[in-house]
Amino acid sequence: MKSFVATVLVALLFILALIFGARNEQVVTISYFVAQGEYRLPVVLAVVFFVGFMLSWLVASYYIVRLKLSLAATKKKLNQVLAKASQDIDA
């Protein structure tokens, strides 16, 4: 349920960014370290939003995978302890 709410929220924010960008057809200048370019505001907003989303998703995925691996290792240790305890009780 949480992931569904998060997905809907991200989709709404993306749609809001697109609506905001569509209403602003200005040309903005982006300066890089060695170059500069002129782009329409909706394109800049969409790219920046998408890059931010992807970076956040990558960081969150790293922590989720790390937690899942830790949980799996803890479950394995718990099963070993429970198996040993049941053997000690039987003996």
C-alpha positions as CSV (number, residue, x, y, z in Angstrom):
1,M,0.0,0.0,0.0
2,K,2.9,2.3,0.8
3,S,4.5,1.8,-2.5
4,F,1.2,2.5,-4.3
5,V,0.8,5.8,-2.5
6,A,4.4,6.8,-3.2
7,T,4.0,5.9,-6.9
8,V,0.8,8.0,-7.1
9,L,2.5,10.9,-5.3
10,V,5.5,10.8,-7.6
11,A,3.2,10.6,-10.7
12,L,1.2,13.6,-9.4
13,L,4.4,15.6,-8.8
14,F,5.7,14.8,-12.3
15,I,2.3,15.8,-13.9
16,L,2.5,19.0,-11.8
17,A,6.0,19.7,-13.1
18,L,4.9,19.1,-16.7
19,I,1.8,21.5,-16.3
20,F,4.0,24.1,-14.8
21,G,6.5,23.7,-17.6
22,A,3.9,23.8,-20.3
23,R,2.7,27.1,-19.0
24,N,6.2,28.6,-19.1
25,E,7.6,28.5,-22.6
26,Q,10.6,30.6,-21.8
27,V,14.1,29.8,-23.0
28,V,16.6,29.5,-20.2
29,T,20.4,29.4,-20.4
30,I,22.2,26.6,-18.7
31,S,26.0,27.1,-18.1
32,Y,28.1,24.0,-17.9
33,F,31.8,23.9,-16.8
34,V,33.0,24.2,-20.4
35,A,29.9,25.1,-22.4
36,Q,26.5,26.7,-22.3
37,G,23.2,26.0,-23.9
38,E,19.8,27.4,-24.3
39,Y,16.8,25.2,-23.6
40,R,13.1,25.5,-23.1
41,L,12.0,25.6,-19.5
42,P,9.7,22.5,-19.7
43,V,12.6,20.4,-20.9
44,V,14.9,21.6,-18.2
45,L,12.2,20.9,-15.5
46,A,11.5,17.5,-16.8
47,V,15.1,16.5,-17.0
48,V,16.0,17.8,-13.6
49,F,12.9,16.1,-12.0
50,F,13.7,12.8,-13.7
51,V,17.4,12.9,-12.7
52,G,16.5,13.7,-9.1
53,F,13.9,10.9,-9.1
54,M,16.4,8.4,-10.5
55,L,19.1,9.4,-8.0
56,S,16.7,9.1,-5.1
57,W,15.5,5.7,-6.4
58,L,19.1,4.4,-6.6
59,V,19.9,5.5,-3.1
60,A,16.7,4.1,-1.7
61,S,17.2,0.8,-3.6
62,Y,20.7,0.5,-2.1
63,Y,19.3,0.8,1.4
64,I,16.4,-1.5,0.8
65,V,18.7,-4.3,-0.7
66,R,21.0,-3.9,2.3
67,L,18.2,-4.2,4.7
68,K,16.8,-7.3,2.9
69,L,20.2,-9.0,3.0
70,S,20.6,-8.2,6.7
71,L,17.1,-9.6,7.4
72,A,17.9,-12.8,5.4
73,A,21.2,-13.3,7.4
74,T,19.3,-12.7,10.7
75,K,16.6,-15.2,9.8
76,K,19.3,-17.8,8.9
77,K,21.0,-17.3,12.2
78,L,17.6,-17.5,14.0
79,N,16.8,-20.8,12.3
80,Q,20.2,-22.2,13.2
81,V,19.7,-21.2,16.9
82,L,16.2,-22.6,16.9
83,A,17.4,-25.8,15.3
84,K,20.1,-26.2,17.9
85,A,17.8,-25.4,20.7
86,S,15.3,-28.0,19.6
87,Q,18.1,-30.6,19.3
88,D,19.3,-29.7,22.9
89,I,15.7,-30.2,24.2
90,D,15.3,-33.5,22.4
91,A,18.6,-34.8,23.8
